[in-house]
Amino acid sequence: MKKRFTLAAGFILAFQASTVLASPDVDFPQYGQSYGGKVRAGPSMNDAQIGSLYEGMAIQILNGTGVIMNGYEWFRIQYGNGNIGYHWGGLFCSERYYPTIYTTCDRGLGDVSPPIDQQPRFGAPQVSTAPPSAPPPLPDPTPEPTSPMPVGVDGYSVSQVFHSAGSFSDAGGGNWEELNDQGRVSFRFVERGRNDTSVFLYDASRSVSIQLDLQSGQILYAEGDGPKRQIYTITNAIADVEPNQPQQPQEPSGNMVQYTCDEGIPLSVSYHNEGEGYAVFTIDGSPERRLEQVRSGSGTRYTDGIYSLHSKGNSAILESPTGSDRCSSF
């Protein structure tokens, strides 16, 4: 009887060890980039959300957990300014191939850059000496000529400003997005103010200020209390719809759209164009909630002051007090 107990205990220990060591330490840490999604307190969808990652955000993959969901493993990661959490392997790419991670970054999001404050602490190879939030490069000494601003566009009406490497776009609700030349969101800003000629933006996560100066045709950049310097020349700008012109909703009235969000969470949205337009949504079986349509520089935006939904084409972003969900429809 004692031998049987010893063998059984040894079998249980061996089984547990094989589960824990599903991702050998020799493969980690390594750098990666997220496709966007939630960071959780533990390796499952039942664990609380403790953070959110935007598309292209750099992470460091610390170790695997052995917990598999839909063919991909949950990993312990570091992100942002040293935050630790768990991210599902189906939502990011890695610097080097690993079988339970979606893909490598050279086939997915592109070059891998280490997150802030993550290079020396784990002894990983230094892929890049600049964090992903590093300022853009200085412009060419002979800047491109400024295109004349279209008639009727000024600091109060402008909704999108273009430059040679992308654009800045009004996402509604006092928020702006910096888009790269492929239309992907690079950074997000809060609008601090406007005047006749400029829009002033701020990114608190990096202490970065941006001035979109339509009069001079320049986009100016400053860190903290540092001096402003030109980083781009404005090539074009467009204005939002006039306040007395009603916006046409993107979807017909009463049209129900089914989205799939990060980690496979279902989102159902019914779009209506009665009155000023509104949307009714439910996510993951939650009670229905109504959001009113508001002005947006790109796509269509709905909000009730707590939740906001930004839809464009077959994509949608739902923002809530606990984070954001990036969703797509089929």
C-alpha positions as CSV (number, residue, x, y, z in Angstrom):
1,M,0.0,0.0,0.0
2,K,2.8,2.4,0.8
3,K,4.4,1.8,-2.6
4,R,1.2,2.4,-4.4
5,F,0.7,5.7,-2.6
6,T,4.3,6.8,-3.4
7,L,3.9,5.9,-7.1
8,A,0.5,7.8,-7.2
9,A,2.0,10.8,-5.6
10,G,5.0,10.7,-8.0
11,F,2.6,10.5,-10.9
12,I,0.6,13.6,-9.7
13,L,3.8,15.6,-9.2
14,A,5.1,14.7,-12.6
15,F,1.8,15.6,-14.2
16,Q,1.7,19.0,-12.4
17,A,5.3,19.7,-13.4
18,S,4.7,19.0,-17.1
19,T,1.7,21.5,-17.0
20,V,3.7,24.3,-15.3
21,L,6.8,23.8,-17.6
22,A,4.8,23.9,-20.9
23,S,6.9,26.9,-21.9
24,P,10.6,26.2,-21.0
25,D,12.5,29.1,-19.4
26,V,15.1,28.9,-22.2
27,D,12.6,30.6,-24.6
28,F,11.9,33.5,-22.3
29,P,12.0,36.4,-21.7
30,Q,11.6,37.8,-25.2
31,Y,10.0,40.8,-26.7
32,G,6.7,41.0,-28.6
33,Q,3.9,43.3,-29.7
34,S,0.2,43.1,-28.9
35,Y,-2.6,43.2,-31.4
36,G,-4.6,45.0,-28.7
37,G,-6.7,43.5,-25.9
38,K,-7.0,42.9,-22.2
39,V,-4.4,42.2,-19.5
40,R,-5.7,40.1,-16.7
41,A,-4.7,39.3,-13.1
42,G,-4.4,35.6,-13.9
43,P,-4.2,33.2,-16.9
44,S,-7.9,33.0,-17.8
45,M,-10.8,35.0,-18.9
46,N,-12.3,34.5,-15.5
47,D,-9.6,36.6,-13.9
48,A,-10.1,40.4,-13.5
49,Q,-9.0,42.8,-16.1
50,I,-6.1,45.0,-14.8
51,G,-5.1,46.8,-18.0
52,S,-5.5,47.2,-21.7
53,L,-3.0,47.1,-24.6
54,Y,-3.5,49.0,-27.9
55,E,-2.5,47.6,-31.3
56,G,1.3,47.7,-31.8
57,M,2.1,48.2,-28.1
58,A,5.4,46.6,-27.1
59,I,5.5,43.9,-24.4
60,Q,8.0,41.6,-22.8
61,I,7.0,38.0,-22.6
62,L,8.3,36.8,-19.2
63,N,7.1,33.1,-19.2
64,G,4.3,30.8,-20.2
65,T,1.8,29.4,-17.8
66,G,0.8,26.1,-19.4
67,V,-2.8,27.2,-19.6
68,I,-4.1,26.7,-23.2
69,M,-7.2,28.4,-24.6
70,N,-8.2,27.7,-28.3
71,G,-4.8,26.5,-29.1
72,Y,-2.8,29.4,-27.7
73,E,-1.2,29.8,-24.3
74,W,-1.7,32.4,-21.6
75,F,1.6,34.2,-20.9
76,R,2.9,36.4,-18.0
77,I,4.0,39.7,-19.5
78,Q,5.4,43.1,-18.6
79,Y,4.0,46.2,-20.3
80,G,3.9,50.0,-20.0
81,N,5.9,51.3,-17.1
82,G,6.8,48.0,-15.5
83,N,3.2,46.6,-15.1
84,I,2.9,42.9,-14.8
85,G,-0.1,40.8,-16.0
86,Y,-1.3,37.9,-18.2
87,H,-2.1,38.2,-21.9
88,W,-3.4,35.5,-24.2
89,G,-1.0,34.2,-26.8
90,G,-3.6,34.5,-29.6
91,L,-3.4,38.3,-29.3
92,F,0.3,39.1,-29.8
93,C,3.4,38.2,-31.9
94,S,6.8,37.3,-30.5
95,E,10.4,38.2,-31.4
96,R,11.2,34.5,-31.9
97,Y,8.9,31.6,-32.9
98,Y,7.0,29.8,-30.2
99,P,4.3,27.2,-30.9
100,T,1.6,28.6,-28.6
101,I,2.0,32.2,-29.7
102,Y,0.0,33.5,-32.7
103,T,3.0,34.4,-35.0
104,T,6.4,36.1,-35.1
105,C,6.4,39.9,-35.4
106,D,8.2,39.9,-38.7
107,R,5.0,38.3,-40.1
108,G,2.6,40.3,-37.9
109,L,3.1,43.8,-36.5
110,G,6.6,44.5,-37.7
111,D,9.7,45.5,-35.9
112,V,9.9,44.6,-32.2
113,S,10.8,47.4,-29.8
114,P,11.2,46.8,-26.0
115,P,8.8,48.4,-23.6
116,I,9.9,51.3,-21.3
117,D,12.2,50.3,-18.5
118,Q,12.4,46.7,-19.6
119,Q,15.9,46.2,-21.1
120,P,18.3,45.7,-18.2
121,R,16.0,44.1,-15.6
122,F,15.5,40.7,-17.2
123,G,18.9,40.2,-19.0
124,A,17.2,39.9,-22.4
125,P,19.0,41.0,-25.5
126,Q,18.6,44.7,-26.3
127,V,16.6,44.7,-29.5
128,S,16.4,48.5,-29.6
129,T,17.7,51.3,-27.4
130,A,14.6,53.4,-27.9
131,P,11.2,52.7,-26.3
132,P,8.1,52.6,-28.5
133,S,7.1,56.0,-27.1
134,A,10.3,57.7,-28.3
135,P,9.6,61.0,-30.3
136,P,9.6,60.9,-34.1
137,P,12.8,61.6,-35.9
138,L,13.8,65.2,-36.7
139,P,12.5,66.4,-40.0
140,D,14.6,66.7,-43.1
141,P,16.6,70.0,-43.1
142,T,14.7,71.0,-46.3
143,P,11.1,70.4,-45.3
144,E,8.5,69.7,-47.9
145,P,6.5,72.7,-49.1
146,T,3.3,73.3,-47.1
147,S,0.1,72.7,-49.1
148,P,-2.5,75.6,-48.8
149,M,-5.2,74.8,-46.3
150,P,-8.6,74.2,-47.8
151,V,-11.1,77.0,-47.6
152,G,-13.2,76.8,-44.4
153,V,-10.7,74.8,-42.3
154,D,-9.5,76.5,-39.1
155,G,-8.5,75.5,-35.6
156,Y,-12.2,75.2,-34.5
157,S,-13.5,73.1,-37.4
158,V,-10.5,70.8,-38.3
159,S,-11.0,67.1,-37.7
160,Q,-8.0,65.5,-39.4
161,V,-4.5,66.8,-40.2
162,F,-2.3,65.0,-42.6
163,H,1.5,64.8,-42.9
164,S,4.0,62.7,-44.9
165,A,4.0,59.8,-42.4
166,G,0.3,59.6,-41.5
167,S,-2.2,61.9,-39.8
168,F,-3.9,63.1,-36.6
169,S,-7.6,62.4,-36.4
170,D,-10.4,63.6,-34.1
171,A,-11.9,60.4,-32.6
172,G,-14.7,62.4,-30.9
173,G,-15.4,63.0,-27.2
174,G,-12.3,65.2,-26.8
175,N,-10.0,62.4,-28.0
176,W,-7.5,62.3,-30.9
177,E,-5.6,59.5,-32.5
178,E,-2.2,59.6,-34.3
179,L,-2.3,57.2,-37.3
180,N,0.7,55.9,-39.2
181,D,0.9,55.7,-43.0
182,Q,-1.0,52.3,-42.9
183,G,-3.9,53.8,-40.9
184,R,-3.0,52.1,-37.6
185,V,-3.3,54.0,-34.3
186,S,0.2,54.8,-33.0
187,F,-0.7,57.1,-30.1
188,R,-3.8,58.6,-28.4
189,F,-4.2,62.1,-27.1
190,V,-6.7,64.3,-25.2
191,E,-7.6,67.6,-26.7
192,R,-6.6,70.4,-24.4
193,G,-7.9,73.3,-26.4
194,R,-8.3,75.1,-29.8
195,N,-8.0,78.6,-31.2
196,D,-8.4,80.1,-34.7
197,T,-5.3,78.5,-36.0
198,S,-4.3,75.5,-33.8
199,V,-5.4,72.4,-31.9
200,F,-3.5,71.5,-28.7
201,L,-3.2,67.8,-27.8
202,Y,-1.7,66.0,-24.8
203,D,-0.6,62.4,-24.1
204,A,-0.3,62.0,-20.3
205,S,1.3,58.6,-20.5
206,R,4.3,60.1,-22.2
207,S,4.0,63.7,-21.0
208,V,4.0,64.7,-24.7
209,S,2.3,67.9,-26.1
210,I,1.3,68.3,-29.7
211,Q,0.3,71.5,-31.5
212,L,-1.4,71.2,-34.9
213,D,-0.6,74.7,-36.2
214,L,-2.6,75.2,-39.4
215,Q,-1.4,78.8,-39.9
216,S,2.3,77.9,-40.1
217,G,1.6,74.4,-41.6
218,Q,3.7,72.7,-38.8
219,I,3.1,70.0,-36.3
220,L,5.0,70.9,-33.1
221,Y,6.2,68.4,-30.5
222,A,7.3,68.9,-26.8
223,E,8.1,66.6,-23.9
224,G,7.1,67.8,-20.4
225,D,8.0,71.5,-20.0
226,G,10.6,71.3,-22.8
227,P,10.6,73.5,-25.9
228,K,8.5,72.8,-28.9
229,R,10.1,71.7,-32.2
230,Q,8.7,70.9,-35.6
231,I,8.4,67.2,-36.4
232,Y,6.2,67.2,-39.5
233,T,5.0,69.6,-42.2
234,I,1.2,69.6,-42.7
235,T,0.3,68.5,-46.2
236,N,-3.5,68.7,-45.9
237,A,-6.4,69.2,-43.4
238,I,-10.1,68.6,-43.5
239,A,-13.0,70.0,-41.4
240,D,-15.7,68.2,-39.6
241,V,-19.3,68.6,-40.7
242,E,-20.9,72.0,-39.8
243,P,-22.8,72.0,-36.6
244,N,-26.1,72.7,-38.5
245,Q,-25.6,69.8,-40.8
246,P,-26.9,66.5,-39.4
247,Q,-24.5,63.5,-39.8
248,Q,-25.7,60.5,-41.7
249,P,-25.3,57.4,-39.6
250,Q,-23.0,54.7,-40.9
251,E,-25.6,51.9,-40.6
252,P,-29.3,51.9,-41.5
253,S,-31.8,52.3,-38.6
254,G,-32.4,49.2,-36.5
255,N,-29.6,47.3,-38.1
256,M,-28.1,44.7,-35.7
257,V,-24.4,44.0,-36.1
258,Q,-22.6,41.1,-34.3
259,Y,-19.0,41.7,-33.4
260,T,-16.3,39.5,-31.9
261,C,-14.0,41.3,-29.5
262,D,-10.7,40.5,-27.8
263,E,-10.6,37.0,-26.4
264,G,-13.7,36.0,-28.4
265,I,-16.1,38.1,-26.3
266,P,-19.4,38.8,-28.2
267,L,-20.7,42.3,-28.8
268,S,-24.1,43.0,-30.3
269,V,-25.0,46.5,-31.4
270,S,-28.2,47.8,-32.9
271,Y,-27.8,51.1,-34.8
272,H,-30.7,53.5,-35.1
273,N,-31.0,56.8,-37.0
274,E,-34.1,58.2,-35.4
275,G,-33.5,61.8,-34.0
276,E,-29.8,62.5,-33.8
277,G,-29.0,58.7,-34.0
278,Y,-28.2,56.3,-31.3
279,A,-26.9,52.7,-30.7
280,V,-28.0,50.0,-28.2
281,F,-25.3,47.4,-27.2
282,T,-24.8,44.4,-25.1
283,I,-21.4,42.8,-24.5
284,D,-20.9,39.3,-23.2
285,G,-24.6,39.0,-22.1
286,S,-24.6,42.3,-20.2
287,P,-27.8,44.4,-19.9
288,E,-28.6,46.5,-22.9
289,R,-27.2,50.1,-22.8
290,R,-28.2,53.0,-25.0
291,L,-25.5,55.4,-26.4
292,E,-26.3,58.7,-28.2
293,Q,-24.5,59.6,-31.5
294,V,-22.0,62.4,-31.2
295,R,-19.8,64.3,-33.7
296,S,-16.8,62.3,-34.9
297,G,-13.9,63.2,-37.3
298,S,-13.6,59.6,-38.5
299,G,-16.2,56.9,-38.4
300,T,-19.3,57.1,-36.1
301,R,-19.2,57.6,-32.4
302,Y,-21.8,57.0,-29.7
303,T,-21.5,57.7,-25.9
304,D,-23.4,58.2,-22.7
305,G,-20.6,59.8,-20.9
306,I,-19.4,56.5,-19.3
307,Y,-19.3,54.1,-22.2
308,S,-18.4,55.1,-25.8
309,L,-18.5,53.1,-29.0
310,H,-16.5,54.1,-32.1
311,S,-17.5,52.2,-35.3
312,K,-15.9,52.4,-38.7
313,G,-16.4,49.8,-41.5
314,N,-16.4,46.3,-39.9
315,S,-14.5,47.4,-36.8
316,A,-15.6,48.9,-33.5
317,I,-13.9,50.0,-30.3
318,L,-15.9,49.9,-27.0
319,E,-14.5,52.0,-24.2
320,S,-15.6,51.6,-20.6
321,P,-14.3,52.5,-17.1
322,T,-12.5,49.2,-17.0
323,G,-10.7,49.4,-20.3
324,S,-11.4,49.1,-24.0
325,D,-12.4,46.2,-26.3
326,R,-11.4,46.1,-30.0
327,C,-14.0,44.2,-32.0
328,S,-14.7,43.2,-35.6
329,S,-17.7,41.9,-37.5
330,F,-17.9,39.0,-39.9
